[in-house]
Amino acid sequence: MTDILKYDYIVIGSGIAGIRAAIELKKYGSVLILTKSKLYEGSTFHAQGGVAVVISSLDKPKFHFADTINAGAGICQPDAVWRMVEEGPKRIEELIDWGVSFDTKGKQFKLTKEGAHRLSRVLHAGGDATGANIENVLVNKIKNENIDYMEETYVSKLITQDNEVYGAIAYRDKKRFVIFSKAVVVASGGIGQLYDVTTNPPVSTGDGIYFSFLAGANVMDMEFIQFHPTSLAMDTYPKFLISEAVRGEGAILLDENGNRFMEDIHPLKELASRDIVARAIFNHMNSHHVKNVWLDISPIGFDKFEKRFPTIYKKLMELNLCLKGCKIPVSPAAHYFMGGINIDIKGRASLKNLFAAGEVSCSGLHGGNRLASNSLLESLVFAKLVGDSGKFYENTSIREINFIDEPISSAVYDESIVKEIKVIMERNAGIIRKESDLKKNIVFFKDLWSSYRGLSDDNEKNVILKSMIINGLLISQFALNRKESRGAHFRSDFPFLNDIKWKIHQKYSIYDEDLKWIK
Ligand SMILES: Cc1cc2nc3c(=O)[nH]c(=O)nc-3n(C[C@H](O)[C@H](O)[C@H](O)COP(=O)(O)OP(=O)(O)OC[C@H]3O[C@@H](n4cnc5c(N)ncnc54)[C@H](O)[C@@H]3O)c2cc1C
């Protein structure tokens, strides 16, 4: 059964990027948010550390700009970084007006320092519940503004013709919705679920990249995945994050013998950029055959830790972990995707009427390594810019086209494939990569695609599997191509930066010769 709907704008995803874009677009017409779980379920809700923004009198946009560029390993897109640092404070003021209460001391905001920031500039709310505070306020706002939304509804495909987007196809309880619109905004979050060890929630399966790429959109920087140095090294799924702000407040990393090993690795020690700290931990774990290192919170003081990080404290208590003077077992986990659907400075993708914002998008802002706590700010700034594009559609109308839907195959698969993908990505396209492993991945994903490309879209698990295959293939191919080490992409067979050949972004679409076979 199929329902045909018409909305001026479709927004795919209800995290910070999707909702912020929807609020703006509502000024220019009707908006429908499609989201595959509950409204609040996504990375945004789980963000702990906070939002980096120039708000202190000691800080300047040029400092935030320089720190972002330095962390980004030489390939940040400067105009995008400027946009974020300059417009960020306005976006934060809006959030405060709408009801987000960032933590204060007296009349001043409390600010934390995180890795590779030169000074304290990270605002937080509810201690370490920043994302939940922001998401709750945004969800209330769409309800108050009567913006339509459909929960438990996953998008499987964009409706396109001749490189123009006309809408999207979605499913809820096996029912198919064909939704025509003037423009589509993809805000479907990251890809962490491609990895066995990740901090990302179950919805982060890269779907937006998958269906936008198949529709012909350019994708960029797919080799750059940020591994967070300190996820809780216990059997929770996804991995529970121990925010970088914990190190920002003074916690230090110790090895199994109680030695502070980051002192020998980087002058900024535990607050070096994430790629450096994650790789140092990974190398230490491998060379010493240990499953984790330890985060010693005693420099913060136990009472302050409990007050400053109530969510983390509660979790540690639930797991019977944190007693006075405790050390927390930590190890790296896939956390943030710097790559994604290529967008320009206004959030436009390479297909007409297609926009993207948030973690699914890639303006090149984060370069090869995102500066801590820049992603919530980036999402707000670029989602607002996407929303502003509504004014260009005011005098246009929604067009319906005839289109051919996907083939329905009777192929069946064993669900153990999903686990196999995660293990293979972890092993061959994880913190340390090399040619032979990446080539194995490409063969593996090509085989899977030929077997399962025709799986019907009326089952969400099929769409997720297809998305994981395409994302895994693209990540592996981009990582194989980049024969150097830069930011979060480290090749053991090419361990050095090569600015002469590789100070560039890789960008491909399905029309490129080598990738045409996917179509
Ligand atoms: C544990 C954790 C802590 C973090 N802490 C911080 C921090 O302190 N500061 C910071 O700046 N960043 C932090 N990040 C990163 C940051 O939270 C994310 O980059 C940001 O929230 C992404 O927002 P988003 O709107 O792009 O995606 P999300 O918030 O992930 O939302 C994606 C949405 O898309 C929907 N969706 C996905 N696929 C489909 C589909 N096929 N159809 C329909 N809907 C779909 C999902 O259901 C969800 O609603 C953290 C991330 C994690 C995981």
The ligand as an SDF file (V2000), in Angstrom:
LIG
                    3D

 53 58  0  0  0  0  0  0  0  0999 V2000
   28.2090    9.7590   22.7310 C   0  0  0  0  0  0  0  0  0  0  0  0
   28.4550   10.9840   21.8880 C   0  0  0  0  0  0  0  0  0  0  0  0
   28.8940   12.1540   22.4970 C   0  0  0  0  0  0  0  0  0  0  0  0
   29.1240   13.3010   21.7190 C   0  0  0  0  0  0  0  0  0  0  0  0
   29.4930   14.4580   22.3570 N   0  0  0  0  0  0  0  0  0  0  0  0
   29.6110   15.6010   21.6120 C   0  0  0  0  0  0  0  0  0  0  0  0
   29.8830   16.8490   22.2460 C   0  0  0  0  0  0  0  0  0  0  0  0
   30.0100   16.9360   23.4630 O   0  0  0  0  0  0  0  0  0  0  0  0
   29.9770   17.9530   21.4550 N   0  0  0  0  0  0  0  0  0  0  0  0
   29.8460   17.9160   20.0890 C   0  0  0  0  0  0  0  0  0  0  0  0
   29.9420   18.9640   19.4230 O   0  0  0  0  0  0  0  0  0  0  0  0
   29.5680   16.7480   19.4830 N   0  0  0  0  0  0  0  0  0  0  0  0
   29.4390   15.6070   20.2040 C   0  0  0  0  0  0  0  0  0  0  0  0
   29.1510   14.4220   19.5700 N   0  0  0  0  0  0  0  0  0  0  0  0
   28.8660   14.4560   18.1240 C   0  0  0  0  0  0  0  0  0  0  0  0
   27.4940   15.0900   17.9060 C   0  0  0  0  0  0  0  0  0  0  0  0
   26.6210   14.6400   18.9110 O   0  0  0  0  0  0  0  0  0  0  0  0
   26.9310   14.7370   16.5490 C   0  0  0  0  0  0  0  0  0  0  0  0
   27.8670   14.9870   15.5370 O   0  0  0  0  0  0  0  0  0  0  0  0
   25.6710   15.5560   16.2630 C   0  0  0  0  0  0  0  0  0  0  0  0
   24.7670   15.4290   17.3320 O   0  0  0  0  0  0  0  0  0  0  0  0
   25.0420   15.0760   14.9700 C   0  0  0  0  0  0  0  0  0  0  0  0
   23.7760   15.6340   14.8430 O   0  0  0  0  0  0  0  0  0  0  0  0
   22.8910   15.2480   13.5970 P   0  0  0  0  0  0  0  0  0  0  0  0
   21.6300   16.0060   13.7220 O   0  0  0  0  0  0  0  0  0  0  0  0
   23.6980   15.3910   12.3750 O   0  0  0  0  0  0  0  0  0  0  0  0
   22.6520   13.6620   13.7630 O   0  0  0  0  0  0  0  0  0  0  0  0
   21.8970   12.8260   14.8790 P   0  0  0  0  0  0  0  0  0  0  0  0
   21.6920   13.5790   16.1250 O   0  0  0  0  0  0  0  0  0  0  0  0
   22.6060   11.5210   14.9680 O   0  0  0  0  0  0  0  0  0  0  0  0
   20.4700   12.5880   14.2310 O   0  0  0  0  0  0  0  0  0  0  0  0
   20.3270   11.7940   13.0850 C   0  0  0  0  0  0  0  0  0  0  0  0
   18.8530   11.5820   12.8400 C   0  0  0  0  0  0  0  0  0  0  0  0
   18.6360   10.9480   11.5800 O   0  0  0  0  0  0  0  0  0  0  0  0
   17.6820    9.9080   11.7280 C   0  0  0  0  0  0  0  0  0  0  0  0
   17.8770    8.9420   10.6360 N   0  0  0  0  0  0  0  0  0  0  0  0
   18.9810    8.2270   10.3110 C   0  0  0  0  0  0  0  0  0  0  0  0
   18.7510    7.4860    9.2180 N   0  0  0  0  0  0  0  0  0  0  0  0
   17.4680    7.7310    8.8300 C   0  0  0  0  0  0  0  0  0  0  0  0
   16.6260    7.2570    7.7760 C   0  0  0  0  0  0  0  0  0  0  0  0
   17.0560    6.3530    6.8800 N   0  0  0  0  0  0  0  0  0  0  0  0
   15.3740    7.7260    7.6960 N   0  0  0  0  0  0  0  0  0  0  0  0
   14.8800    8.6160    8.5980 C   0  0  0  0  0  0  0  0  0  0  0  0
   15.6350    9.0940    9.6360 N   0  0  0  0  0  0  0  0  0  0  0  0
   16.9130    8.6630    9.7320 C   0  0  0  0  0  0  0  0  0  0  0  0
   17.9590    9.3760   13.1100 C   0  0  0  0  0  0  0  0  0  0  0  0
   16.8910    8.6120   13.5820 O   0  0  0  0  0  0  0  0  0  0  0  0
   18.1760   10.7000   13.8650 C   0  0  0  0  0  0  0  0  0  0  0  0
   16.9370   11.2970   14.1590 O   0  0  0  0  0  0  0  0  0  0  0  0
   28.9260   13.2610   20.3190 C   0  0  0  0  0  0  0  0  0  0  0  0
   28.4980   12.0880   19.7160 C   0  0  0  0  0  0  0  0  0  0  0  0
   28.2530   10.9530   20.4830 C   0  0  0  0  0  0  0  0  0  0  0  0
   27.7870    9.6930   19.8210 C   0  0  0  0  0  0  0  0  0  0  0  0
  1  2  1  0
  2  3  1  0
  2 52  2  0
  3  4  2  0
  4  5  1  0
  4 50  1  0
  5  6  2  0
  6  7  1  0
  6 13  1  0
  7  8  2  0
  7  9  1  0
  9 10  1  0
 10 11  2  0
 10 12  1  0
 12 13  2  0
 13 14  1  0
 14 15  1  0
 14 50  1  0
 15 16  1  0
 16 17  1  0
 16 18  1  0
 18 19  1  0
 18 20  1  0
 20 21  1  0
 20 22  1  0
 22 23  1  0
 23 24  1  0
 24 25  2  0
 24 26  1  0
 24 27  1  0
 27 28  1  0
 28 29  2  0
 28 30  1  0
 28 31  1  0
 31 32  1  0
 32 33  1  0
 33 34  1  0
 33 48  1  0
 34 35  1  0
 35 36  1  0
 35 46  1  0
 36 37  1  0
 36 45  1  0
 37 38  2  0
 38 39  1  0
 39 40  1  0
 39 45  2  0
 40 41  1  0
 40 42  2  0
 42 43  1  0
 43 44  2  0
 44 45  1  0
 46 47  1  0
 46 48  1  0
 48 49  1  0
 50 51  2  0
 51 52  1  0
 52 53  1  0
M  END
$$$$
